[in-house]
């Protein structure tokens, strides 16, 4: 077996959990056939467009200055599912912007039922091997304010297609307690992997609706690594510096491809319904390989997989990321949804510019060891109606009396104590 020095290359570029069972190739992703958004929805198109959004978001986040040297993981399907519930209430320009950025079909006829079908398929994974070897759970929830009247048609849509029955919270009177309730739900659904999904301060008395999604993934490798073979070895970072990390090793038959400037391998999980695809750029090629990645490129790599005997060195790793996605999504093209004037009239039947999306919190966790992978994600989205500003002049203030047309100041003064009586 090769020495551990072989891992001094840039070892992990990108890992994707690949949906299978829709292709004869056991690790092949469904392809997006390039149809325009107005094409009637199908399962294959829905998967392809979610993958389009996945790489759009990945490239946007990975190229940002604050993330350029950080580990990165997102759950595109979690984000898409949460926005799917919001999409059910969006209308007009708001609806079209969400559709364009998230690659939703527009108009949305059939969108929600197809997404439900996909979620049902995903949750059926692992039935042949049992929950101890493979578990993929998807949960959705909706939390509303009793002071806001929701259309029965909207509540029916998210209940039927997302399993999200509206639960009422007192956002106005107990915003922090409401946040804790939602975060506890997310933690419970992910077996404690996603804690504090919604950061402190995001739930205010102005919130009238929170939509949330969680995904929990736990799967054993089809070919597990022997812990006795795990040794510390050098991992070379992009800047050339090295860090010692525990490195797993093993040799067996894997789907493998040695491409132009990279090597790729498929690490299947038990049940052989999901696979982690790992892409290892050659030294000095990380940026060019990463920037070239797309759904089509991933499909091409998987098409080129051939079963081979492979010696694998893989570091154990575990990390989490958290993002407020509003800035990235605004830059990608969603604007009106995040400000007063948004059209979510599908929520209450009134196009009055409220509510709007005030936050999109996204948190993801992954842990990879000799036995398999644990991963979880949560997405929480809050809708706000805003609070009228309060001018509470019960402390010293300054005043001006002026002629509006000419701007002439007639009187200028201050009040430090309104109780003073000039006649005293």
C-alpha positions in Angstrom: 0.0 0.0 0.0 1.2 3.5 -0.8 2.7 5.7 1.9 0.6 8.4 3.6 2.6 11.1 1.7 0.3 10.6 -1.2 -2.4 12.6 0.7 -0.3 15.7 0.7 -2.1 16.6 -2.5 -5.2 18.7 -2.2 -7.4 15.8 -1.2 -11.0 16.9 -1.1 -12.5 19.4 -3.5 -16.2 18.6 -3.5 -18.6 16.0 -2.1 -22.1 15.5 -3.5 -24.8 13.1 -2.2 -26.1 11.8 -5.5 -29.7 10.7 -5.9 -29.8 7.4 -7.8 -32.5 4.9 -8.8 -33.5 7.0 -11.8 -30.8 5.8 -14.0 -29.2 2.5 -15.0 -25.8 3.9 -13.9 -25.8 3.4 -10.1 -24.1 6.7 -9.3 -25.4 8.9 -12.1 -27.3 12.2 -11.5 -30.4 13.0 -13.5 -29.6 15.5 -16.2 -31.2 18.9 -16.9 -32.2 18.8 -20.5 -32.1 22.6 -20.9 -35.8 23.1 -21.3 -37.1 26.6 -20.6 -38.7 27.2 -17.2 -42.2 27.1 -18.6 -41.8 23.4 -19.5 -44.4 21.3 -17.6 -42.7 19.9 -14.4 -41.3 16.4 -14.4 -39.3 14.6 -11.7 -36.2 14.6 -13.9 -36.5 18.3 -14.7 -37.0 19.1 -11.0 -33.9 17.2 -10.0 -31.9 18.8 -12.8 -32.9 22.3 -11.9 -32.2 21.8 -8.2 -28.7 20.7 -9.2 -28.4 23.9 -11.4 -29.2 26.0 -8.3 -26.8 23.9 -6.2 -23.8 24.8 -8.3 -25.0 28.5 -8.8 -25.1 28.9 -5.0 -21.9 26.9 -4.5 -19.9 29.1 -6.9 -21.4 32.3 -5.5 -20.5 31.4 -1.9 -17.1 29.9 -2.6 -16.0 32.9 -4.6 -17.0 35.4 -1.9 -14.1 37.0 0.0 -15.3 35.8 3.4 -15.6 32.2 2.3 -12.6 32.0 -0.1 -10.4 30.0 2.4 -13.1 28.2 4.4 -14.6 24.8 4.2 -18.0 24.9 2.6 -21.1 22.8 2.7 -24.7 23.7 1.8 -27.9 21.7 1.3 -29.5 22.9 -1.9 -32.4 20.6 -1.5 -33.2 22.0 1.9 -33.1 25.6 0.6 -35.2 24.6 -2.5 -37.8 22.9 -0.3 -38.1 25.9 2.0 -38.4 28.3 -0.9 -41.0 25.9 -2.4 -43.3 26.7 0.5 -42.7 30.4 0.1 -43.2 30.1 -3.7 -46.7 28.8 -3.0 -47.5 32.3 -1.6 -45.6 34.4 -4.0 -47.1 36.3 -6.9 -46.1 38.7 -9.7 -42.5 39.9 -9.8 -41.7 38.3 -6.5 -42.8 34.9 -7.8 -40.8 35.3 -11.1 -37.6 36.3 -9.3 -37.8 33.3 -7.0 -38.4 31.0 -10.0 -35.5 32.4 -11.9 -32.9 32.1 -9.1 -34.1 28.8 -7.7 -34.7 27.3 -11.2 -38.4 26.7 -10.4 -40.8 26.1 -13.3 -42.9 29.2 -14.0 -45.9 29.3 -13.9 -45.8 26.9 -10.9 -48.6 24.5 -12.1 -47.6 21.1 -10.8 -44.4 22.3 -9.1 -45.4 21.4 -5.6 -46.7 17.9 -6.3 -43.5 17.0 -8.2 -41.4 18.3 -5.3 -43.5 16.2 -3.0 -42.9 13.2 -5.2 -39.2 13.7 -5.1 -39.2 14.1 -1.3 -41.2 10.9 -1.0 -38.6 9.1 -3.1 -35.7 10.4 -1.1 -37.3 9.4 2.2 -37.8 5.9 0.9 -34.0 5.4 0.5 -32.5 2.7 2.8 -35.6 0.5 3.0 -33.6 -2.5 1.9 -30.9 -2.1 4.6 -32.7 -0.6 7.6 -32.4 2.6 9.5 -29.2 1.5 11.4 -27.3 1.4 8.1 -29.1 4.2 6.2 -31.5 7.0 7.1 -32.6 10.0 5.1 -35.3 12.1 6.8 -36.9 15.3 5.5 -39.2 17.4 7.6 -41.0 20.7 7.0 -42.9 23.0 9.4 -44.8 26.3 9.3 -45.2 28.6 12.3 -47.7 31.4 12.1 -49.0 34.3 14.1 -52.7 34.3 15.1 -52.9 38.0 14.2 -52.4 37.2 10.5 -55.1 35.5 8.5 -53.8 32.9 6.0 -55.7 31.8 3.0 -57.0 28.2 3.4 -55.7 27.4 -0.1 -52.2 28.3 1.0 -52.4 26.2 4.1 -53.8 23.3 2.1 -50.9 23.6 -0.4 -48.1 23.4 2.2 -49.9 20.8 4.2 -50.6 18.5 1.3 -47.3 18.8 -0.5 -44.9 19.5 2.4 -46.5 18.0 5.4 -46.3 21.4 7.1 -49.4 21.9 9.3 -49.5 25.5 10.5 -48.7 25.8 14.2 -49.3 29.1 16.0 -46.7 31.0 18.1 -46.9 34.3 20.0 -44.2 36.2 17.9 -45.6 39.5 19.1 -45.6 38.8 22.9 -42.9 36.1 23.2 -40.5 36.4 20.2 -37.5 34.8 22.0 -39.6 31.8 23.3 -40.9 31.4 19.7 -37.4 31.2 18.4 -36.4 28.6 21.0 -39.5 26.5 20.1 -38.6 26.5 16.4 -34.9 25.8 17.1 -35.9 22.9 19.3 -38.0 21.4 16.5 -35.0 21.6 14.1 -32.7 20.0 16.7 -35.2 17.2 17.3 -35.6 16.5 13.6 -31.8 16.3 13.1 -31.0 14.3 16.3 -29.2 17.3 17.8 -26.9 18.0 14.8 -28.6 21.4 14.0 -28.7 23.6 17.0 -29.7 27.3 17.1 -30.9 27.3 13.5 -32.4 30.7 13.8 -29.9 33.1 15.4 -30.9 35.4 18.3 -32.6 38.6 17.3 -34.0 37.2 14.0 -37.5 36.6 15.6 -39.0 39.9 16.4 -42.6 41.0 17.2 -43.0 41.8 13.5 -42.7 38.2 12.4 -45.9 36.6 11.2 -44.7 33.4 9.6 -41.6 31.1 9.8 -41.1 28.3 7.3 -38.5 25.7 8.1 -37.0 22.5 6.6 -34.6 20.0 8.0 -32.7 17.1 6.3 -31.1 14.4 8.4 -28.7 11.9 6.7 -26.8 9.0 8.3 -25.4 6.3 6.2 -22.7 3.6 6.5 -20.1 3.1 3.8 -20.7 0.0 1.6 -16.9 -0.6 2.1 -16.0 0.7 5.5 -12.5 1.7 6.5 -10.7 -0.3 9.2 -10.1 2.1 12.2 -6.8 0.2 13.0 -5.4 1.5 9.7 -6.2 5.2 10.5 -3.0 7.2 11.0 -2.0 10.8 11.3 -0.7 12.3 8.1 0.0 15.6 6.4 -2.8 17.4 4.6 -1.6 20.3 2.3 -3.7 23.4 2.3 -4.2 25.6 -0.7 -1.5 28.0 0.6 1.1 25.2 0.8 1.0 24.9 4.6 0.4 21.5 6.1 -1.7 20.2 9.0 -1.6 16.8 10.6 -5.0 15.0 10.5 -6.3 11.5 11.1 -6.3 9.8 7.7 -8.3 6.6 6.9 -7.0 4.2 4.3 -8.2 1.2 2.5 -8.1 -0.7 -0.8 -11.1 -2.2 -2.6 -13.1 -1.8 -5.8 -14.7 1.7 -6.4 -16.1 3.6 -9.3 -13.1 5.7 -10.4 -12.0 8.1 -13.1 -8.7 9.8 -13.8 -9.6 13.0 -15.7 -7.9 16.0 -17.1 -6.5 17.8 -14.1 -8.3 15.7 -11.5 -9.2 12.3 -10.2 -12.7 11.3 -9.1 -14.1 8.4 -7.1 -17.5 7.3 -6.0 -17.9 6.0 -2.4 -21.2 4.2 -2.2 -23.3 3.8 1.0 -25.0 0.6 2.1 -28.0 -0.1 0.0 -26.2 1.4 -3.0 -28.8 4.1 -3.4 -26.6 7.1 -2.5 -23.0 7.9 -3.2 -20.5 10.4 -2.1 -18.7 11.6 -5.3 -15.2 13.0 -4.5 -13.2 15.1 -6.9 -9.5 15.5 -6.2 -7.8 18.2 -8.3 -4.2 17.8 -9.3 -1.7 20.0 -7.4 -2.1 23.6 -8.5 -5.4 22.9 -10.3 -7.9 23.4 -7.5 -9.3 26.8 -8.6 -9.6 25.8 -12.3 -11.3 22.5 -11.5 -13.6 24.0 -8.9 -14.6 26.9 -11.2 -15.4 24.4 -14.0 -17.9 22.3 -12.0 -21.5 22.2 -13.1 -24.3 19.7 -13.2 -23.2 18.8 -16.7 -19.6 18.4 -15.7 -20.6 16.2 -12.7 -22.7 14.0 -15.1 -19.7 13.7 -17.4 -17.4 12.7 -14.6 -19.9 10.0 -13.4 -20.4 8.8 -17.0 -16.6 8.2 -17.1 -16.6 6.1 -13.9 -15.2 2.6 -14.4 -15.0 0.0 -11.6 -11.3 -0.2 -10.5 -9.3 -1.5 -7.6 -8.3 1.7 -5.8 -6.2 2.5 -2.8 -7.9 5.4 -0.9 -6.5 7.8 1.6 -9.2 10.0 3.1 -9.0 12.4 6.1 -11.6 12.1 8.7 -13.4 15.5 8.9 -16.3 17.2 10.7 -17.5 20.7 10.4 -20.5 22.9 10.2 -21.4 26.1 8.3 -24.0 28.7 8.8 -25.2 31.4 6.4 -27.6 34.2 6.2 -28.5 33.6 2.6 -30.3 36.9 1.9 -27.2 38.8 0.6 -26.2 36.0 -1.7 -29.7 35.4 -3.0 -30.1 39.2 -3.6 -27.0 39.2 -5.7 -28.2 36.2 -7.6 -31.5 38.0 -8.5 -34.1 37.8 -5.7 -34.8 41.3 -4.6 -38.4 42.2 -4.2 -39.1 39.3 -1.8 -36.8 40.8 0.8 -38.3 44.3 1.1 -41.6 46.0 1.8 -43.6 45.9 -1.5 -43.1 42.1 -1.9 -46.0 40.3 -3.4 -46.9 37.4 -1.2 -50.6 37.9 -1.7 -50.9 34.1 -2.0 -50.6 34.0 1.7 -53.5 36.1 2.6 -55.2 37.2 -0.6 -54.1 40.9 -0.3 -51.4 42.5 -2.4 -50.4 45.3 0.0 -46.7 44.9 0.0 -46.6 42.9 3.2 -45.2 40.5 4.4 -41.7 40.2 3.1 -38.9 37.8 3.8 -36.8 39.2 6.6 -34.2 36.4 7.0 -33.1 33.1 5.4 -31.0 31.2 7.9 -29.2 28.1 6.7 -27.1 25.8 8.8 -25.4 22.5 7.7 -23.3 19.9 9.4 -21.2 16.9 8.1 -19.0 14.3 9.8 -17.1 11.6 7.8 -15.3 8.7 9.6 -14.4 5.1 9.0 -17.9 3.9 9.3 -19.8 6.4 7.1 -21.3 9.9 7.0 -23.6 11.9 9.2 -25.0 15.1 7.7 -27.8 17.4 8.6 -29.1 20.8 7.4 -31.7 23.3 8.4 -33.2 26.3 6.6 -35.4 28.8 8.4 -37.2 31.7 6.7 -39.0 34.5 8.4 -41.8 36.7 7.0 -42.2 40.2 8.5 -44.9 42.8 8.4 -42.7 45.4 10.0 -43.5 47.6 13.0 -44.5 51.3 12.6 -41.8 53.4 14.1 -42.5 54.8 17.6 -41.6 58.5 18.3 -41.8 58.4 22.0 -40.7 62.0 23.1 -40.5 61.3 26.8 -36.9 62.5 27.1 -35.3 65.9 26.1 -35.7 66.9 22.5 -35.1 69.7 20.1 -37.8 71.4 18.0 -37.9 73.7 15.0 -40.9 75.7 13.6 -40.3 76.7 10.0 -42.0 78.0 7.0 -42.3 75.0 4.6 -42.2 76.9 1.3 -39.3 79.2 2.1 -37.5 77.1 4.7 -37.4 80.1 7.1 -36.9 79.1 10.7 -39.4 80.9 12.8 -38.6 79.3 16.1 -35.8 76.9 17.3 -35.6 75.5 20.8 -35.3 72.5 23.1 -37.3 70.9 25.9 -35.3 69.6 28.8 -38.1 69.6 31.4 -41.7 70.0 30.1 -43.0 70.4 33.7 -41.5 73.9 34.2 -44.2 76.5 34.5 -43.2 79.9 33.1 -45.7 81.6 35.4 -44.0 80.2 38.5 
